[in-house]
Amino acid sequence: MRVTGVLVCALMACAARAQNPLVTTATQRYFNGVRRNLEASADAMPASKYGFRLTEGQMTFAEWLNHATQRNYSDCAVMKGESVPEAEKEAAKLKHKGEVSKALKESFAYCAEALQGMDDQKAISSPAMSNALLHVLVHNNEIYGNVVGYLRVCGFIPPSTARRGNQGKKD
């Protein structure tokens, strides 16, 4: 009986320590979703449309993805406690589908690593840390909202809509 009690206490302690509802929810529900949507958008848009602008003065499709790449590196470097990688600066120069898409995917992989090292205590440990976590989620969703317009105007179904099978309905 005593061994069972110790085992139960140990399991409860492990379960309590493993619970990070803020970071777990942020990662599973928001980060993974927007990562999947932006990466799929990069793949869906033809190379010939990477220079497309909705209107004069707006960013091109490639520039939106590069902007996501840059912010991913900036914010996730904060979460990792590192200097911003050189890839952040290089992203602004990218124009072609292959290089833009590759850089975006690498920046999301970098952020996924940062999120693996995150727990709720770390997420709220400083305003800079909280801001970085929230910015990765919110900013990428804002970028996806813009990218959806580019895809639709060019005649493509956004990934989030295509997955639901609602080709004719709004997001």
C-alpha positions as MATLAB code, in Angstrom:
seq = 'MRVTGVLVCALMACAARAQNPLVTTATQRYFNGVRRNLEASADAMPASKYGFRLTEGQMTFAEWLNHATQRNYSDCAVMKGESVPEAEKEAAKLKHKGEVSKALKESFAYCAEALQGMDDQKAISSPAMSNALLHVLVHNNEIYGNVVGYLRVCGFIPPSTARRGNQGKKD';
ca = [
       0.000    0.000    0.000;
       2.816    2.372    0.843;
       4.462    1.765   -2.554;
       1.152    2.485   -4.295;
       0.782    5.753   -2.365;
       4.289    6.857   -3.297;
       3.669    5.910   -6.935;
       0.390    7.836   -7.026;
       2.052   10.909   -5.505;
       4.918   10.705   -7.997;
       2.534   10.413  -10.934;
       0.452   13.337   -9.684;
       3.559   15.471   -9.296;
       4.668   14.628  -12.833;
       1.199   15.370  -14.218;
       1.034   18.698  -12.382;
       4.449   19.695  -13.667;
       3.584   18.633  -17.230;
       0.487   20.807  -17.373;
       1.129   24.009  -19.232;
      -2.318   24.962  -20.501;
      -1.273   28.379  -21.819;
       1.696   27.197  -23.852;
       0.090   23.891  -24.836;
      -3.046   25.623  -26.120;
      -1.035   28.337  -27.841;
       1.115   25.751  -29.583;
      -1.464   23.159  -30.526;
      -4.379   25.382  -31.410;
      -2.839   28.566  -32.712;
       0.812   28.109  -33.680;
       0.445   24.750  -35.427;
      -2.645   25.950  -37.281;
      -1.205   29.184  -38.595;
       2.069   27.448  -39.414;
       0.198   24.881  -41.483;
      -1.848   27.630  -43.203;
       1.079   29.876  -44.106;
       3.324   27.032  -45.247;
       0.503   25.608  -47.389;
      -0.182   29.079  -48.806;
       3.464   29.379  -49.816;
       3.163   26.054  -51.610;
      -0.223   26.838  -53.213;
       0.703   30.155  -54.831;
       2.446   29.680  -58.169;
       5.967   31.078  -58.518;
       4.725   33.551  -61.128;
       2.459   35.195  -58.509;
       5.082   35.764  -55.789;
       5.543   39.338  -57.061;
       1.780   39.998  -57.120;
       0.346   42.970  -55.185;
      -3.353   43.411  -54.453;
      -2.981   47.156  -55.016;
      -0.085   49.500  -55.615;
       1.692   50.274  -52.382;
       0.903   46.944  -50.717;
       3.458   44.243  -50.112;
       3.874   41.492  -52.667;
       2.860   37.957  -51.761;
       6.553   37.117  -51.249;
       7.060   40.174  -49.036;
       4.218   39.066  -46.744;
       5.846   35.668  -46.308;
       9.257   37.259  -45.804;
       7.750   39.512  -43.157;
       6.434   36.449  -41.314;
       9.868   34.844  -41.583;
      11.597   37.891  -40.147;
       9.203   38.275  -37.229;
       9.380   34.554  -36.478;
      13.139   34.794  -36.102;
      12.960   37.999  -34.040;
      10.265   36.809  -31.647;
      11.452   33.239  -31.290;
      15.029   34.387  -30.600;
      13.590   36.184  -27.555;
      11.835   32.984  -26.458;
      15.055   31.009  -26.922;
      17.191   33.645  -25.194;
      19.406   33.994  -28.253;
      20.560   36.707  -30.599;
      18.418   37.059  -33.704;
      19.760   34.673  -36.365;
      21.327   36.075  -39.538;
      18.503   34.405  -41.497;
      16.207   37.189  -40.255;
      18.152   39.819  -42.208;
      18.536   37.616  -45.265;
      14.779   37.038  -45.557;
      14.085   40.590  -46.755;
      16.136   39.949  -49.909;
      14.274   36.817  -51.006;
      11.962   37.005  -54.015;
      11.592   33.578  -55.618;
       9.108   30.945  -54.490;
      11.619   28.233  -53.595;
      13.793   30.445  -51.424;
      10.879   32.328  -49.811;
       9.005   29.123  -48.995;
      12.118   27.414  -47.645;
      12.986   30.384  -45.420;
       9.422   30.573  -44.081;
       9.416   26.870  -43.212;
      12.818   27.128  -41.547;
      11.612   30.075  -39.447;
       8.591   28.079  -38.290;
      10.875   25.152  -37.395;
      13.004   27.601  -35.365;
       9.861   28.771  -33.546;
       8.722   25.192  -32.929;
      12.052   24.613  -31.152;
      11.515   27.755  -29.095;
       8.046   26.591  -28.091;
       9.393   23.203  -26.987;
      11.512   25.041  -24.433;
       8.586   27.149  -23.245;
       6.327   26.539  -20.280;
       3.713   28.723  -18.644;
       6.138   30.136  -16.063;
       8.626   31.123  -18.739;
       5.854   32.596  -20.917;
       4.909   35.043  -18.179;
       8.418   35.591  -16.828;
       8.800   39.013  -18.455;
       6.864   41.395  -20.659;
       9.318   40.712  -23.506;
       8.772   36.951  -23.244;
       4.978   37.262  -23.112;
       5.009   39.690  -26.022;
       7.194   37.382  -28.122;
       4.897   34.394  -27.551;
       1.737   36.359  -28.265;
       3.261   38.127  -31.246;
       4.226   34.854  -32.942;
       0.600   33.752  -32.735;
      -1.252   36.989  -33.432;
       1.065   38.417  -36.061;
       1.204   35.246  -38.122;
      -2.588   35.042  -38.078;
      -2.763   38.646  -39.277;
      -0.363   37.811  -42.084;
      -2.424   34.766  -43.028;
      -5.506   36.997  -43.192;
      -3.725   39.156  -45.760;
      -2.374   36.184  -47.692;
      -5.902   34.762  -48.010;
      -6.910   37.829  -50.037;
      -3.971   37.357  -52.394;
      -4.812   33.692  -52.914;
      -8.503   34.379  -53.566;
      -7.877   37.225  -56.016;
      -5.482   34.943  -57.901;
      -8.153   32.223  -58.053;
      -6.845   29.875  -55.368;
      -8.673   28.455  -52.371;
      -6.950   29.278  -49.076;
      -5.657   26.193  -47.240;
      -7.910   26.675  -44.211;
     -10.980   26.758  -46.453;
      -9.838   23.854  -48.604;
      -9.337   21.643  -45.523;
     -12.914   22.262  -44.456;
     -14.235   21.485  -47.914;
     -15.968   24.892  -48.086;
     -14.594   26.023  -51.417;
     -17.453   28.404  -52.099;
     -17.824   29.847  -48.602;
     -15.959   32.636  -46.870;
     -13.328   31.878  -44.207;
];
